Amino acid sequence: MRKLLAATLGILSAVGGFVDIGDLVAASQAGARFGMGHVWVLLVGVVAICAYAEMAGRIAAVSGRAVFDLVRERLGPRVALVNLVASYLITVLTLAAELGGVALALHLASGLPYLLWVPVAALAVWLVLWRMRFQLMERVFGLAGLTLVVFAVALTQLPTDWGALARGALAPGPGGDGWGVYWFIAVALFASTVSPYEVFFFSSGGVEERWSAADLSDARASTLIGFPVGAFLACSLIATAAVVYHPSGTRLDSLDQVAQPVVSAFGTVGLVLAVVAFFAVTFGAALETGLSAAYTAAQYFGWQWGKRVSPREAARFHTVLLVSVLLGMLVLTTTVDPITLTEYMLIVSAVALPLTYLPILIVANDRTYLGDRVNGRWLNLLGALVLVVIVAASVAAIPLAVATRMGQ
């Protein structure tokens, strides 16, 4: 019974941890501008993240080592250094966006300017990372993120034309904005679904929780059940924005607009639930990105790392953790709009996606580390197809951003 409970909590944590500020922004903007025309992107994205998270979890469980640790050993320090620099910069940029999301959620709750909440959010994130146990941290904010289900429930209270939603999903089109903007938002939404920090966090978290080969079924359940249900929550963001905003052609540029469909459905109670959901998913993602930044640096340089290790024994790991949070806060103190920052972060992430996912596919086929637990033929085929999509998104991201002026 205890093992079943632990597995269930792991699945639910993966559900709540799937959505972050990138999904809130990209999914809602997609629904407002193109209705249900980008649902297929979520489907492709969730297949991609499930396939590669399963590989990352299996690598951690079988080898007892995190993905980035093995990437350096397998590909050599020079290639891994390029990977490290790219992933660290993107992760810190993502961390800044997540801290901005926390500040915006607190702004919605209090009415105070969000910039006043930025240092508070940064301090709170660092304190949780410093003091809270890994498993408790993961489950508290993962489970709280399930509050996003209020967006799915809101569809039953809004004037939802279910037939129109289905037709929009089955026959996507560019509408009046054109194919350029359509594909720009598709790339941004895909990047939000397969954010690089997710696989680094998942793999390192498996080492933190001391997975072994006996835990493979639980790890697979967390990815193969938790992530698709998380994608359903992201789909509900698309659907509610499609119902409320798409008919009038309204464009979203603030988090309170993302919350408005729930407010329209449930009033003040809806606003409270939306604020709780936004806070939970962005705060939880800030914790994950902060840890991911420190994980990758420590694993590359061979330092002692992990929340199970005392700060005195893993001083360099905790120093990188603190510096990363401070850098994220400093980015926001430039007064850059968090929503705009998120949009740019998604495009930069898309460009760097191959640097994250190709090494995972290589290590997952190395018998030196995995023995007979390497990828099978069908998983390799799926991984290769996903990699083609990732490369296409990476190549298209910058030209689409320039051609559409960031989707304007």
LUMDOLO-341746 format. One record per residue (C-alpha): residue number from 0; x, y, z. Coordinates in nm, 2 decimals. Each point is the difference from the previous one (the first is absolute). Example, Ala and Ser with C-alpha at 12.3 -4.5 7.8 and 13.67 -1.06 7.14 Angstrom:
LUMDOLO-341746
+-----+--------+--------+--------+
|   k |     xx |     yy |     zz |
+-----+--------+--------+--------+
|   0 |   1.23 |  -0.45 |   0.78 |
|   1 |   0.14 |   0.34 |  -0.07 |
+-----+--------+--------+--------+
end
This chain:
LUMDOLO-341746
+-----+--------+--------+--------+
|   k |     xx |     yy |     zz |
+-----+--------+--------+--------+
|   0 |   0.00 |   0.00 |   0.00 |
|   1 |   0.28 |   0.24 |   0.08 |
|   2 |   0.17 |  -0.07 |  -0.33 |
|   3 |  -0.33 |   0.06 |  -0.18 |
|   4 |  -0.05 |   0.33 |   0.18 |
|   5 |   0.35 |   0.11 |  -0.09 |
|   6 |  -0.05 |  -0.09 |  -0.36 |
|   7 |  -0.33 |   0.18 |  -0.01 |
|   8 |   0.15 |   0.31 |   0.15 |
|   9 |   0.28 |  -0.01 |  -0.25 |
|  10 |  -0.25 |  -0.01 |  -0.28 |
|  11 |  -0.20 |   0.29 |   0.14 |
|  12 |   0.32 |   0.20 |   0.06 |
|  13 |   0.09 |  -0.05 |  -0.37 |
|  14 |  -0.34 |   0.13 |  -0.10 |
|  15 |   0.03 |   0.31 |   0.21 |
|  16 |   0.36 |   0.05 |  -0.11 |
|  17 |  -0.07 |  -0.02 |  -0.37 |
|  18 |  -0.14 |   0.36 |  -0.04 |
|  19 |   0.22 |   0.30 |   0.06 |
|  20 |   0.00 |   0.37 |  -0.10 |
|  21 |   0.09 |  -0.10 |  -0.36 |
|  22 |  -0.31 |  -0.22 |  -0.03 |
|  23 |  -0.23 |   0.26 |   0.17 |
|  24 |   0.11 |   0.27 |  -0.25 |
|  25 |   0.04 |  -0.21 |  -0.32 |
|  26 |  -0.31 |  -0.21 |   0.04 |
|  27 |  -0.22 |   0.29 |   0.09 |
|  28 |   0.13 |   0.21 |  -0.29 |
|  29 |  -0.05 |  -0.29 |  -0.24 |
|  30 |  -0.36 |  -0.04 |   0.11 |
|  31 |  -0.08 |   0.37 |  -0.02 |
|  32 |   0.15 |   0.05 |  -0.35 |
|  33 |  -0.06 |  -0.34 |  -0.17 |
|  34 |  -0.27 |  -0.18 |   0.20 |
|  35 |   0.08 |  -0.37 |   0.03 |
|  36 |   0.23 |   0.01 |  -0.30 |
|  37 |   0.31 |  -0.08 |   0.21 |
|  38 |  -0.13 |  -0.30 |   0.20 |
|  39 |   0.21 |  -0.23 |  -0.23 |
|  40 |   0.31 |   0.18 |   0.11 |
|  41 |  -0.07 |  -0.11 |   0.36 |
|  42 |  -0.05 |  -0.36 |  -0.11 |
|  43 |   0.34 |   0.00 |  -0.18 |
|  44 |   0.16 |   0.18 |   0.30 |
|  45 |  -0.13 |  -0.24 |   0.26 |
|  46 |   0.11 |  -0.30 |  -0.21 |
|  47 |   0.35 |   0.16 |  -0.03 |
|  48 |   0.03 |   0.07 |   0.37 |
|  49 |  -0.13 |  -0.34 |   0.10 |
|  50 |   0.24 |  -0.18 |  -0.22 |
|  51 |   0.31 |   0.19 |   0.11 |
|  52 |  -0.10 |   0.03 |   0.37 |
|  53 |  -0.04 |  -0.37 |   0.00 |
|  54 |   0.35 |  -0.04 |  -0.14 |
|  55 |   0.14 |   0.25 |   0.26 |
|  56 |  -0.18 |  -0.18 |   0.28 |
|  57 |   0.12 |  -0.34 |  -0.11 |
|  58 |   0.36 |   0.13 |  -0.03 |
|  59 |  -0.02 |   0.13 |   0.36 |
|  60 |  -0.16 |  -0.32 |   0.13 |
|  61 |   0.23 |  -0.25 |  -0.17 |
|  62 |   0.33 |   0.18 |   0.02 |
|  63 |  -0.06 |   0.19 |   0.33 |
|  64 |   0.14 |   0.32 |  -0.17 |
|  65 |  -0.17 |   0.30 |  -0.15 |
|  66 |  -0.03 |   0.07 |  -0.37 |
|  67 |   0.24 |   0.30 |  -0.01 |
|  68 |   0.26 |  -0.19 |   0.20 |
|  69 |   0.00 |  -0.27 |  -0.27 |
|  70 |  -0.01 |   0.24 |  -0.29 |
|  71 |   0.33 |   0.15 |   0.11 |
|  72 |   0.16 |  -0.34 |   0.03 |
|  73 |  -0.15 |  -0.14 |  -0.32 |
|  74 |   0.04 |   0.30 |  -0.23 |
|  75 |   0.31 |   0.16 |   0.15 |
|  76 |   0.06 |   0.32 |   0.19 |
|  77 |   0.00 |   0.24 |  -0.30 |
|  78 |  -0.34 |  -0.11 |  -0.14 |
|  79 |  -0.14 |  -0.02 |   0.34 |
|  80 |   0.12 |   0.36 |   0.08 |
|  81 |  -0.19 |   0.14 |  -0.29 |
|  82 |  -0.30 |  -0.19 |   0.13 |
|  83 |   0.06 |   0.13 |   0.35 |
|  84 |   0.03 |   0.37 |  -0.11 |
|  85 |  -0.31 |  -0.02 |  -0.22 |
|  86 |  -0.21 |  -0.19 |   0.26 |
|  87 |   0.11 |   0.22 |   0.29 |
|  88 |  -0.08 |   0.33 |  -0.18 |
|  89 |  -0.34 |  -0.13 |  -0.11 |
|  90 |  -0.08 |  -0.14 |   0.34 |
|  91 |   0.09 |   0.33 |   0.18 |
|  92 |  -0.22 |   0.19 |  -0.26 |
|  93 |  -0.28 |  -0.25 |   0.07 |
|  94 |   0.05 |   0.05 |   0.37 |
|  95 |  -0.04 |   0.37 |  -0.04 |
|  96 |  -0.32 |  -0.05 |  -0.19 |
|  97 |  -0.13 |  -0.23 |   0.27 |
|  98 |   0.08 |   0.25 |   0.27 |
|  99 |  -0.18 |   0.26 |  -0.20 |
| 100 |  -0.30 |  -0.24 |  -0.01 |
| 101 |   0.01 |  -0.03 |   0.38 |
| 102 |   0.01 |   0.38 |   0.03 |
| 103 |  -0.29 |   0.04 |  -0.24 |
| 104 |  -0.21 |  -0.25 |   0.19 |
| 105 |   0.07 |   0.19 |   0.32 |
| 106 |  -0.09 |   0.32 |  -0.18 |
| 107 |  -0.33 |  -0.15 |  -0.09 |
| 108 |  -0.06 |  -0.10 |   0.36 |
| 109 |   0.10 |   0.33 |   0.16 |
| 110 |  -0.02 |   0.28 |  -0.26 |
| 111 |   0.35 |   0.11 |   0.09 |
| 112 |   0.25 |   0.06 |  -0.29 |
| 113 |   0.16 |  -0.33 |  -0.11 |
| 114 |   0.35 |   0.14 |   0.03 |
| 115 |  -0.05 |   0.03 |   0.37 |
| 116 |  -0.06 |  -0.37 |   0.01 |
| 117 |   0.31 |  -0.10 |  -0.20 |
| 118 |   0.25 |   0.00 |   0.29 |
| 119 |  -0.26 |  -0.17 |   0.22 |
| 120 |  -0.05 |  -0.27 |  -0.26 |
| 121 |   0.38 |  -0.05 |  -0.04 |
| 122 |   0.05 |  -0.02 |   0.38 |
| 123 |  -0.28 |  -0.25 |   0.04 |
| 124 |   0.13 |  -0.22 |  -0.28 |
| 125 |   0.35 |   0.00 |   0.15 |
| 126 |  -0.13 |  -0.08 |   0.35 |
| 127 |  -0.21 |  -0.29 |  -0.12 |
| 128 |   0.29 |  -0.14 |  -0.20 |
| 129 |   0.23 |   0.05 |   0.30 |
| 130 |  -0.23 |  -0.15 |   0.27 |
| 131 |  -0.28 |  -0.22 |  -0.15 |
| 132 |   0.06 |  -0.37 |  -0.07 |
| 133 |   0.01 |  -0.09 |  -0.37 |
| 134 |  -0.29 |  -0.24 |   0.01 |
| 135 |  -0.22 |   0.23 |   0.20 |
| 136 |   0.09 |   0.30 |  -0.21 |
| 137 |  -0.09 |  -0.19 |  -0.32 |
| 138 |  -0.33 |  -0.13 |   0.12 |
| 139 |  -0.13 |   0.31 |   0.18 |
| 140 |   0.04 |   0.22 |  -0.31 |
| 141 |  -0.08 |  -0.27 |  -0.25 |
| 142 |  -0.33 |  -0.09 |   0.17 |
| 143 |  -0.09 |   0.37 |   0.05 |
| 144 |   0.05 |   0.05 |  -0.37 |
| 145 |  -0.30 |  -0.24 |  -0.06 |
| 146 |  -0.21 |   0.30 |   0.09 |
| 147 |   0.03 |   0.08 |  -0.37 |
| 148 |  -0.28 |  -0.25 |  -0.06 |
| 149 |  -0.23 |   0.30 |   0.08 |
| 150 |   0.06 |   0.10 |  -0.37 |
| 151 |  -0.14 |  -0.33 |  -0.12 |
| 152 |  -0.30 |   0.03 |   0.23 |
| 153 |  -0.06 |   0.36 |  -0.11 |
| 154 |  -0.08 |  -0.13 |  -0.35 |
| 155 |  -0.32 |  -0.15 |   0.13 |
| 156 |  -0.11 |   0.34 |   0.13 |
| 157 |   0.11 |   0.21 |  -0.29 |
| 158 |  -0.21 |   0.03 |  -0.33 |
| 159 |   0.21 |  -0.28 |  -0.15 |
| 160 |  -0.08 |  -0.12 |  -0.35 |
| 161 |   0.15 |  -0.35 |   0.03 |
| 162 |  -0.05 |  -0.07 |  -0.37 |
| 163 |   0.18 |   0.31 |  -0.10 |
| 164 |   0.29 |  -0.09 |   0.23 |
| 165 |   0.02 |  -0.35 |  -0.15 |
| 166 |  -0.01 |   0.14 |  -0.36 |
| 167 |   0.28 |   0.25 |   0.09 |
| 168 |   0.22 |  -0.28 |   0.14 |
| 169 |  -0.06 |  -0.23 |  -0.30 |
| 170 |   0.03 |   0.27 |  -0.27 |
| 171 |   0.26 |   0.25 |   0.12 |
| 172 |   0.06 |   0.31 |  -0.21 |
| 173 |   0.19 |   0.34 |   0.02 |
| 174 |  -0.31 |   0.22 |   0.01 |
| 175 |   0.06 |   0.37 |  -0.06 |
| 176 |   0.35 |   0.00 |   0.16 |
| 177 |   0.16 |  -0.20 |  -0.28 |
| 178 |   0.21 |  -0.32 |   0.00 |
| 179 |   0.32 |   0.18 |   0.12 |
| 180 |  -0.16 |   0.09 |   0.33 |
| 181 |  -0.17 |  -0.34 |   0.02 |
| 182 |   0.33 |  -0.18 |  -0.02 |
| 183 |   0.18 |   0.24 |   0.23 |
| 184 |  -0.25 |  -0.07 |   0.27 |
| 185 |   0.02 |  -0.38 |  -0.08 |
| 186 |   0.38 |   0.01 |   0.06 |
| 187 |  -0.04 |   0.20 |   0.32 |
| 188 |  -0.27 |  -0.24 |   0.13 |
| 189 |   0.22 |  -0.30 |  -0.09 |
| 190 |   0.30 |   0.15 |   0.18 |
| 191 |  -0.21 |   0.06 |   0.31 |
| 192 |  -0.10 |  -0.37 |   0.00 |
| 193 |   0.35 |  -0.14 |  -0.04 |
| 194 |   0.19 |   0.25 |   0.21 |
| 195 |   0.36 |  -0.12 |   0.05 |
| 196 |   0.00 |   0.03 |   0.38 |
| 197 |  -0.28 |  -0.26 |   0.02 |
| 198 |   0.22 |  -0.29 |  -0.10 |
| 199 |   0.30 |   0.11 |   0.21 |
| 200 |  -0.22 |   0.05 |   0.30 |
| 201 |  -0.17 |  -0.34 |  -0.05 |
| 202 |   0.33 |  -0.19 |  -0.04 |
| 203 |   0.17 |   0.18 |   0.29 |
| 204 |  -0.31 |  -0.04 |   0.22 |
| 205 |   0.01 |  -0.37 |  -0.07 |
| 206 |   0.36 |  -0.01 |   0.14 |
| 207 |  -0.12 |   0.22 |   0.30 |
| 208 |  -0.27 |  -0.25 |   0.07 |
| 209 |   0.24 |  -0.29 |  -0.04 |
| 210 |  -0.19 |  -0.18 |  -0.28 |
| 211 |   0.12 |  -0.35 |  -0.10 |
| 212 |  -0.10 |  -0.23 |  -0.28 |
| 213 |  -0.29 |  -0.11 |   0.23 |
| 214 |  -0.14 |   0.35 |  -0.02 |
| 215 |  -0.02 |   0.01 |  -0.38 |
| 216 |  -0.38 |  -0.08 |  -0.01 |
| 217 |  -0.08 |   0.29 |   0.24 |
| 218 |   0.23 |   0.24 |  -0.20 |
| 219 |  -0.17 |  -0.10 |  -0.32 |
| 220 |  -0.35 |   0.04 |   0.15 |
| 221 |   0.10 |   0.35 |   0.11 |
| 222 |   0.09 |   0.10 |  -0.35 |
| 223 |  -0.25 |  -0.21 |  -0.21 |
| 224 |  -0.30 |   0.09 |   0.22 |
| 225 |   0.10 |   0.33 |   0.17 |
| 226 |   0.12 |   0.19 |  -0.30 |
| 227 |  -0.30 |  -0.08 |  -0.22 |
| 228 |  -0.24 |   0.11 |   0.27 |
| 229 |   0.21 |   0.31 |   0.04 |
| 230 |  -0.04 |   0.06 |  -0.37 |
| 231 |  -0.37 |  -0.03 |   0.05 |
| 232 |   0.02 |   0.29 |   0.24 |
| 233 |   0.20 |   0.20 |  -0.25 |
| 234 |  -0.27 |  -0.09 |  -0.26 |
| 235 |  -0.26 |   0.15 |   0.23 |
| 236 |   0.19 |   0.33 |   0.00 |
| 237 |  -0.02 |   0.00 |  -0.38 |
| 238 |  -0.37 |  -0.09 |   0.00 |
| 239 |  -0.11 |   0.26 |   0.26 |
| 240 |   0.19 |   0.27 |  -0.19 |
| 241 |  -0.15 |  -0.12 |  -0.32 |
| 242 |  -0.35 |   0.03 |   0.14 |
| 243 |   0.04 |   0.34 |   0.17 |
| 244 |   0.25 |   0.19 |  -0.23 |
| 245 |   0.02 |  -0.16 |  -0.34 |
| 246 |  -0.34 |   0.12 |  -0.13 |
| 247 |   0.10 |   0.36 |   0.06 |
| 248 |   0.36 |  -0.04 |  -0.11 |
| 249 |   0.13 |   0.13 |   0.33 |
| 250 |   0.38 |  -0.05 |   0.06 |
| 251 |   0.13 |  -0.09 |   0.34 |
| 252 |   0.28 |   0.19 |   0.16 |
| 253 |  -0.06 |  -0.04 |   0.38 |
| 254 |  -0.05 |  -0.28 |   0.25 |
| 255 |  -0.33 |   0.15 |   0.12 |
| 256 |  -0.14 |  -0.05 |  -0.36 |
| 257 |   0.11 |  -0.37 |   0.03 |
| 258 |  -0.21 |  -0.02 |   0.32 |
| 259 |  -0.30 |   0.18 |  -0.14 |
| 260 |  -0.19 |  -0.31 |  -0.14 |
| 261 |   0.00 |  -0.15 |   0.35 |
| 262 |  -0.11 |   0.33 |   0.15 |
| 263 |  -0.28 |   0.02 |  -0.26 |
| 264 |  -0.11 |  -0.35 |   0.10 |
| 265 |   0.03 |   0.01 |   0.38 |
| 266 |   0.05 |   0.36 |   0.10 |
| 267 |   0.22 |   0.08 |   0.30 |
| 268 |   0.04 |  -0.37 |   0.09 |
| 269 |   0.13 |  -0.06 |  -0.35 |
| 270 |   0.25 |   0.28 |   0.04 |
| 271 |   0.13 |  -0.15 |   0.33 |
| 272 |   0.04 |  -0.34 |  -0.16 |
| 273 |   0.17 |   0.14 |  -0.31 |
| 274 |   0.25 |   0.20 |   0.22 |
| 275 |   0.07 |  -0.32 |   0.21 |
| 276 |   0.06 |  -0.19 |  -0.32 |
| 277 |   0.22 |   0.26 |  -0.16 |
| 278 |   0.20 |   0.04 |   0.32 |
| 279 |   0.04 |  -0.38 |   0.04 |
| 280 |   0.11 |  -0.08 |  -0.35 |
| 281 |   0.24 |   0.30 |  -0.03 |
| 282 |   0.15 |  -0.04 |   0.35 |
| 283 |   0.04 |  -0.38 |  -0.06 |
| 284 |   0.17 |   0.07 |  -0.34 |
| 285 |   0.23 |   0.26 |   0.16 |
| 286 |   0.11 |  -0.27 |   0.25 |
| 287 |   0.06 |  -0.25 |  -0.28 |
| 288 |   0.19 |   0.25 |  -0.23 |
| 289 |   0.21 |   0.12 |   0.29 |
| 290 |   0.10 |  -0.35 |   0.09 |
| 291 |   0.06 |  -0.09 |  -0.37 |
| 292 |   0.24 |   0.28 |  -0.04 |
| 293 |   0.20 |  -0.11 |   0.30 |
| 294 |  -0.03 |  -0.37 |  -0.09 |
| 295 |   0.15 |   0.05 |  -0.35 |
| 296 |   0.29 |   0.21 |   0.12 |
| 297 |   0.09 |  -0.23 |   0.29 |
| 298 |  -0.03 |  -0.32 |  -0.21 |
| 299 |   0.22 |   0.15 |  -0.27 |
| 300 |   0.28 |   0.10 |   0.24 |
| 301 |  -0.03 |  -0.31 |   0.21 |
| 302 |  -0.11 |   0.18 |   0.32 |
| 303 |  -0.19 |  -0.15 |   0.28 |
| 304 |  -0.37 |   0.08 |  -0.06 |
| 305 |  -0.35 |  -0.05 |   0.11 |
| 306 |  -0.25 |   0.11 |   0.27 |
| 307 |   0.07 |  -0.32 |   0.20 |
| 308 |   0.35 |   0.12 |   0.05 |
| 309 |   0.06 |   0.27 |   0.26 |
| 310 |   0.08 |   0.35 |  -0.12 |
| 311 |   0.35 |  -0.03 |   0.16 |
| 312 |   0.08 |  -0.31 |  -0.19 |
| 313 |  -0.14 |   0.13 |  -0.33 |
| 314 |   0.09 |   0.37 |   0.04 |
| 315 |   0.07 |   0.06 |  -0.37 |
| 316 |  -0.33 |  -0.16 |  -0.10 |
| 317 |  -0.19 |   0.23 |   0.24 |
| 318 |   0.20 |   0.30 |  -0.11 |
| 319 |  -0.10 |  -0.05 |  -0.36 |
| 320 |  -0.36 |  -0.05 |   0.12 |
| 321 |   0.01 |   0.34 |   0.18 |
| 322 |   0.18 |   0.18 |  -0.29 |
| 323 |  -0.26 |  -0.14 |  -0.25 |
| 324 |  -0.29 |   0.13 |   0.21 |
| 325 |   0.17 |   0.34 |   0.03 |
| 326 |   0.07 |   0.02 |  -0.37 |
| 327 |  -0.37 |  -0.08 |  -0.07 |
| 328 |  -0.10 |   0.28 |   0.24 |
| 329 |   0.24 |   0.25 |  -0.16 |
| 330 |  -0.14 |  -0.07 |  -0.34 |
| 331 |  -0.35 |   0.10 |   0.12 |
| 332 |   0.13 |   0.31 |   0.18 |
| 333 |   0.08 |   0.14 |  -0.35 |
| 334 |  -0.39 |   0.05 |  -0.01 |
| 335 |  -0.03 |  -0.24 |  -0.30 |
| 336 |  -0.36 |  -0.11 |  -0.02 |
| 337 |  -0.02 |  -0.37 |   0.12 |
| 338 |  -0.23 |  -0.10 |  -0.28 |
| 339 |   0.23 |   0.15 |  -0.26 |
| 340 |   0.29 |  -0.17 |   0.17 |
| 341 |  -0.18 |  -0.33 |  -0.02 |
| 342 |  -0.06 |   0.04 |  -0.37 |
| 343 |   0.37 |   0.06 |  -0.07 |
| 344 |   0.10 |  -0.28 |   0.23 |
| 345 |  -0.22 |  -0.25 |  -0.19 |
| 346 |   0.17 |   0.10 |  -0.33 |
| 347 |   0.35 |  -0.03 |   0.14 |
| 348 |  -0.09 |  -0.33 |   0.16 |
| 349 |  -0.13 |  -0.13 |  -0.34 |
| 350 |   0.34 |   0.09 |  -0.16 |
| 351 |   0.19 |  -0.20 |   0.26 |
| 352 |  -0.23 |  -0.31 |   0.02 |
| 353 |   0.23 |  -0.23 |  -0.21 |
| 354 |   0.29 |   0.06 |   0.24 |
| 355 |  -0.22 |  -0.15 |   0.28 |
| 356 |  -0.17 |  -0.29 |  -0.17 |
| 357 |   0.26 |  -0.14 |  -0.24 |
| 358 |   0.24 |  -0.09 |   0.28 |
| 359 |  -0.28 |  -0.17 |   0.19 |
| 360 |  -0.07 |  -0.22 |  -0.30 |
| 361 |   0.37 |  -0.09 |  -0.03 |
| 362 |   0.04 |  -0.09 |   0.37 |
| 363 |  -0.33 |  -0.20 |   0.00 |
| 364 |   0.16 |  -0.23 |  -0.27 |
| 365 |   0.33 |  -0.05 |   0.18 |
| 366 |   0.03 |  -0.35 |   0.15 |
| 367 |   0.29 |   0.11 |   0.21 |
| 368 |  -0.24 |   0.18 |   0.23 |
| 369 |  -0.33 |  -0.18 |  -0.06 |
| 370 |   0.09 |  -0.36 |  -0.09 |
| 371 |  -0.31 |  -0.17 |  -0.15 |
| 372 |  -0.22 |   0.30 |   0.11 |
| 373 |   0.10 |   0.20 |  -0.30 |
| 374 |  -0.27 |   0.13 |  -0.24 |
| 375 |  -0.19 |  -0.25 |  -0.20 |
| 376 |  -0.05 |   0.03 |  -0.38 |
| 377 |  -0.34 |   0.18 |   0.03 |
| 378 |   0.11 |   0.24 |   0.26 |
| 379 |   0.30 |   0.09 |  -0.21 |
| 380 |  -0.23 |   0.06 |  -0.30 |
| 381 |  -0.23 |   0.22 |   0.21 |
| 382 |   0.30 |   0.18 |   0.15 |
| 383 |   0.15 |   0.07 |  -0.35 |
| 384 |  -0.34 |   0.13 |  -0.13 |
| 385 |  -0.03 |   0.23 |   0.30 |
| 386 |   0.35 |   0.12 |  -0.05 |
| 387 |  -0.08 |   0.09 |  -0.36 |
| 388 |  -0.29 |   0.22 |   0.13 |
| 389 |   0.23 |   0.15 |   0.26 |
| 390 |   0.26 |   0.09 |  -0.26 |
| 391 |  -0.27 |   0.15 |  -0.23 |
| 392 |  -0.13 |   0.21 |   0.29 |
| 393 |   0.35 |   0.11 |   0.08 |
| 394 |   0.08 |   0.10 |  -0.35 |
| 395 |  -0.33 |   0.18 |  -0.05 |
| 396 |  -0.01 |   0.19 |   0.33 |
| 397 |   0.21 |   0.31 |  -0.08 |
| 398 |  -0.12 |   0.05 |  -0.36 |
| 399 |  -0.36 |  -0.02 |   0.12 |
| 400 |   0.07 |   0.24 |   0.29 |
| 401 |   0.16 |   0.25 |  -0.24 |
| 402 |  -0.26 |  -0.04 |  -0.28 |
| 403 |  -0.30 |   0.04 |   0.23 |
| 404 |   0.16 |   0.25 |   0.24 |
| 405 |  -0.04 |  -0.24 |   0.29 |
| 406 |  -0.35 |  -0.10 |  -0.11 |
| 407 |  -0.14 |   0.35 |  -0.04 |
+-----+--------+--------+--------+
end
